[in-house]
Amino acid sequence: MSRTVRALLAAVVFVIAAALLGALVGAADLNPWGIVATLLDRIPLVHLDTGLTPLEQNILLQIRLPRVVLALLVGGLLAIAGAGYQGVFRNPLVDAGMLGSSAGAGLTATIAIVFLGGFGGLGGSVVPVAAFAGSLAGVAVSWFASGGRETTTLLLSGVAVGMFLTAAQAYLMQRESQDLQQVYAWMLGSMAAASWTQVTEALPYAAVSILILLVHSRRLDVLALGDDEARSLGLNAGRTRLIVIAAASLAAATAVAVSGLIGFVGIVVPHVARRLGGPSYALAVPLSLLIGAGFLGLADTVARTALSPAELPIGVVTAVVGAPVFVVILRRSQAVRE
């Protein structure tokens, strides 16, 4: 069995295990066999006695399961977006936050919370839309500010735009201090409001962005050789870079819209994928999708059970795991340059 097949199989098993654990564990004490039987009972031509009451089935199917699915989807989107950005910039320390995506989402979400009544008012339905639009707008401003030129200029432009948007958000939060708790709760990320409606609304954008990034994964390997070499091999480097950045930004924006800001997934997971499957983005991109889904699924399970009945922000869990790994990545990157 080749290394590629082994890596993909391991990643698939990881996702299935994370999803199953998320379904089995929760505040409500549901019978494990009843949970498995209920899930199997949803397969066509399979009919099982679940042993769960209607209320318990409703808890599983309408509360716990959509949260598990949404966590897997968001984790996969954040990780594959990070892999796309890192492939374009040829830098393992890049993610959506460095192009103004997170800052744009944070500012527009804060505006919705402050001026539209927060999650208890009209802002509750507008915040995801505002975050989605703000995330894409932040990247678009960074792109146009850089003139769409070389990746270094774009990255510096993204950092500058992000700092400006973050400053604007900080000013707004200082003026409207009564809304700080809601803003901070959103900024730390949460799956508490997960529903099948959120899953179905996010799926079309997720499908488009994931498909584009998977199709262009091999072209990222060509981009890694440099623009001149890519051009000699018949690849339009500028157009490929624009398409990948647009797709990665769409993936990140979709994730942010339904979960808030969740850090470290986009940086750490692609690095793990490359360690597992090798440096080729043709494998690292799909591996990032799978590993990111499993990682955030596990992180959300920890977030909702570690302090039960209270709940940790999922961003806290990813930071506890991701920050040490990020330091290791940084030190290894410095060692390679030296």
C-alpha positions in Angstrom: 0.0 0.0 0.0 1.4 3.4 -1.1 2.1 6.2 1.3 -0.6 8.3 -0.4 -3.3 5.6 0.2 -2.2 5.0 3.8 -2.3 8.7 4.5 -5.8 9.2 3.0 -7.2 6.1 4.8 -5.8 7.3 8.1 -7.3 10.7 7.6 -10.7 9.2 6.7 -10.6 6.9 9.8 -9.7 10.0 11.9 -12.8 11.9 10.6 -15.1 9.0 11.2 -13.8 8.5 14.7 -14.2 12.2 15.5 -17.7 12.2 14.1 -18.7 9.1 16.1 -17.2 10.4 19.3 -19.0 13.7 18.8 -22.3 11.8 18.4 -21.8 9.6 21.4 -20.6 12.2 23.9 -22.7 15.1 25.2 -24.5 16.6 28.2 -27.5 14.3 27.7 -26.8 10.8 28.8 -27.9 8.8 25.7 -27.5 5.1 25.3 -24.5 4.5 23.0 -26.1 1.5 21.2 -29.3 3.6 20.8 -27.2 6.3 19.2 -25.5 3.9 16.8 -28.8 2.2 16.0 -30.5 5.5 15.3 -27.8 6.5 12.9 -27.9 3.1 11.1 -31.7 3.3 11.0 -31.5 6.3 8.8 -29.8 4.1 6.1 -32.3 3.0 3.4 -33.5 -0.6 3.8 -32.1 -0.7 7.4 -34.7 -0.9 10.2 -33.5 -1.1 13.8 -35.1 -0.8 17.2 -33.2 2.2 18.5 -34.3 2.1 22.1 -34.3 5.9 22.3 -37.4 7.9 23.3 -38.7 10.5 20.8 -37.1 13.2 23.0 -33.7 11.5 23.0 -33.9 11.0 19.3 -34.7 14.7 18.9 -31.7 15.6 21.0 -29.4 13.4 18.9 -30.8 14.3 15.4 -31.7 17.9 15.9 -29.2 19.2 18.4 -26.1 17.0 18.7 -25.8 15.7 15.1 -26.0 19.0 13.2 -23.4 20.4 15.6 -21.0 17.5 14.8 -21.6 17.9 11.1 -21.1 21.7 11.2 -17.9 21.3 13.2 -16.5 18.9 10.6 -17.5 21.2 7.8 -16.0 24.3 9.4 -12.7 22.5 10.3 -12.3 21.2 6.8 -13.0 24.6 5.3 -10.5 26.4 7.5 -7.8 23.8 6.9 -8.2 23.6 3.2 -8.2 27.4 3.0 -5.0 27.5 4.9 -3.4 24.9 2.6 -4.4 27.0 -0.4 -3.0 30.2 1.0 0.2 28.4 2.0 0.6 27.0 -1.4 0.1 30.3 -3.1 2.5 32.2 -0.8 4.9 29.2 -0.4 5.0 29.9 3.3 3.8 27.5 6.0 3.0 30.4 8.4 0.3 32.0 6.2 -3.5 31.7 6.8 -6.6 33.7 6.0 -6.0 36.1 8.9 -2.9 37.6 7.1 -5.0 38.7 4.1 -7.5 40.7 6.1 -10.2 38.0 6.1 -10.5 37.6 9.9 -10.2 41.3 10.5 -12.9 42.1 8.0 -15.2 39.5 9.4 -14.6 40.7 12.9 -15.4 44.4 12.1 -18.6 43.7 10.2 -19.8 41.2 12.8 -19.1 43.8 15.5 -21.1 46.4 13.6 -24.0 44.0 13.3 -23.9 43.1 17.0 -23.6 46.8 18.1 -26.0 48.5 15.8 -28.6 45.7 15.2 -29.3 44.5 18.7 -26.8 41.7 19.0 -27.7 38.0 19.0 -31.0 38.7 20.8 -32.3 41.1 18.1 -32.1 41.5 14.4 -28.3 41.2 14.6 -28.7 37.5 15.4 -29.7 36.7 11.8 -27.4 39.4 10.3 -24.2 38.6 12.0 -23.3 35.5 9.9 -24.1 37.4 6.6 -22.1 40.4 7.8 -19.2 38.2 8.8 -19.3 36.4 5.4 -19.3 39.7 3.5 -16.7 41.3 5.7 -14.3 38.3 5.3 -14.5 38.5 1.5 -14.3 42.3 1.5 -11.1 42.2 3.7 -9.3 40.0 1.2 -10.6 42.0 -1.8 -9.3 45.2 -0.3 -5.9 43.6 0.3 -5.8 42.3 -3.3 -6.7 45.7 -4.8 -4.4 47.6 -2.5 -1.5 45.4 -3.6 -2.4 45.9 -7.3 -2.6 42.1 -7.6 1.2 41.9 -8.0 3.6 39.5 -6.4 2.8 37.5 -3.4 5.0 39.4 -1.0 3.3 42.7 -1.8 -0.1 41.1 -1.4 0.9 39.6 2.0 2.2 43.0 3.3 -1.0 44.6 2.0 -3.1 42.1 3.8 -1.2 42.7 7.1 -1.7 46.5 6.7 -5.4 46.1 5.9 -5.9 43.7 8.7 -4.3 46.1 11.2 -6.5 48.9 10.1 -9.7 46.9 10.3 -8.7 45.5 13.7 -8.1 49.1 14.9 -11.5 50.1 13.7 -13.1 47.2 15.5 -11.3 48.0 18.7 -12.5 51.6 18.5 -16.1 50.5 18.0 -15.8 48.0 20.9 -14.5 50.7 23.2 -17.4 53.0 22.3 -20.0 50.3 22.8 -18.6 48.5 25.8 -22.0 47.1 26.8 -21.7 44.7 23.8 -18.2 43.5 24.6 -19.3 40.1 25.9 -21.2 39.2 22.8 -18.4 40.4 20.5 -15.8 38.4 22.4 -18.0 35.3 22.4 -18.2 35.5 18.6 -14.5 36.2 18.2 -13.6 33.0 20.2 -15.8 30.9 18.0 -18.7 28.6 18.9 -20.9 25.8 17.5 -23.6 26.3 20.1 -26.1 27.7 17.6 -25.5 24.9 15.1 -28.5 23.7 13.1 -29.3 21.8 9.9 -30.3 25.2 8.4 -26.8 26.5 8.9 -25.3 23.3 7.4 -27.5 23.5 4.3 -26.9 27.2 3.9 -23.1 26.7 4.1 -22.9 23.6 1.9 -23.1 25.3 -1.6 -20.3 27.7 -0.8 -18.3 25.0 0.8 -18.7 22.7 -2.2 -17.6 25.3 -4.7 -14.6 26.4 -2.8 -13.5 22.8 -1.9 -13.9 21.6 -5.5 -11.8 24.5 -6.9 -9.0 24.0 -4.4 -8.9 20.2 -5.0 -8.8 20.8 -8.8 -6.0 23.3 -8.4 -4.0 21.4 -5.9 -1.5 20.0 -8.5 -1.0 23.5 -9.9 0.2 24.6 -6.4 3.1 22.2 -6.8 3.9 24.0 -10.1 3.7 27.4 -8.5 6.1 26.2 -5.8 8.8 26.1 -8.5 8.5 29.9 -9.1 6.5 32.0 -11.6 9.1 31.7 -14.3 9.3 28.0 -14.2 5.5 27.7 -13.9 5.2 29.9 -17.1 7.6 27.7 -18.9 5.4 24.7 -18.1 2.4 26.5 -19.5 0.8 27.6 -16.3 -0.6 31.1 -16.0 0.7 31.8 -12.5 -1.2 35.1 -12.0 -4.6 33.6 -12.9 -3.9 30.4 -10.9 -2.9 32.5 -7.9 -6.1 34.6 -8.1 -8.4 31.6 -8.4 -6.8 29.8 -5.5 -6.9 32.9 -3.3 -10.6 33.5 -4.2 -11.6 29.9 -3.5 -9.6 29.9 -0.2 -11.2 33.2 0.8 -14.6 31.8 0.1 -13.9 28.7 2.2 -12.6 30.8 5.1 -15.5 33.3 4.8 -18.1 30.4 4.9 -16.5 28.9 8.0 -16.3 32.3 9.8 -19.9 33.1 9.0 -21.3 30.0 10.8 -18.8 29.6 13.6 -17.1 32.9 14.4 -13.3 33.3 14.5 -11.4 30.1 15.2 -7.7 30.3 15.2 -4.7 28.0 14.4 -6.6 25.5 12.3 -5.6 27.0 9.0 -1.9 27.2 10.0 -1.4 24.0 11.9 -3.4 21.4 10.0 -1.8 21.9 6.6 1.6 21.5 8.2 0.5 18.2 9.8 -0.9 17.1 6.4 2.4 17.7 4.8 4.3 15.8 7.5 1.9 12.9 7.0 1.7 12.8 3.2 4.7 14.6 2.0 5.3 18.1 0.5 3.1 17.7 -2.6 0.0 19.9 -2.4 -1.8 17.4 -4.6 -2.0 15.3 -1.4 -1.7 17.9 1.2 -4.8 19.8 0.1 -7.3 16.8 0.5 -5.5 15.6 3.6 -5.9 19.1 5.1 -9.6 18.9 4.4 -10.0 15.6 6.2 -7.6 16.3 9.1 -9.1 19.7 9.7 -12.6 18.2 9.8 -11.5 15.6 12.4 -9.5 18.0 14.4 -12.3 20.6 14.8 -14.8 17.8 15.4 -12.7 16.6 18.4 -12.1 20.2 19.6 -15.8 20.9 19.6 -16.5 17.7 21.6 -14.0 18.9 24.2 -15.4 22.4 24.2 -18.9 21.2 25.0 -18.0 18.5 27.5 -14.9 19.6 29.4 -16.8 21.9 31.7 -20.3 20.5 31.2 -22.9 21.9 31.7 -20.9 25.0 30.9 -19.2 25.3 27.5 -15.7 26.4 26.5 -15.3 28.7 23.4 -14.0 26.4 20.7 -11.3 28.9 19.9 -9.8 28.4 23.3 -9.4 24.6 22.7 -7.8 25.1 19.2 -5.4 27.7 20.7 -4.3 25.4 23.5 -3.4 22.7 20.9 -2.5 25.0 18.1 -0.2 27.5 19.8 2.5 25.0 20.8 2.4 23.4 17.4 2.7 26.8 15.7 5.8 27.6 17.8 7.3 24.3 16.6 6.5 25.2 13.0 8.1 28.6 13.4 11.3 27.2 14.9 11.7 24.6 12.2 11.1 27.2 9.5 13.9 29.3 11.1 16.2 26.3 11.3 15.6 25.5 7.6 16.4 29.1 6.6 19.6 29.0 8.7 
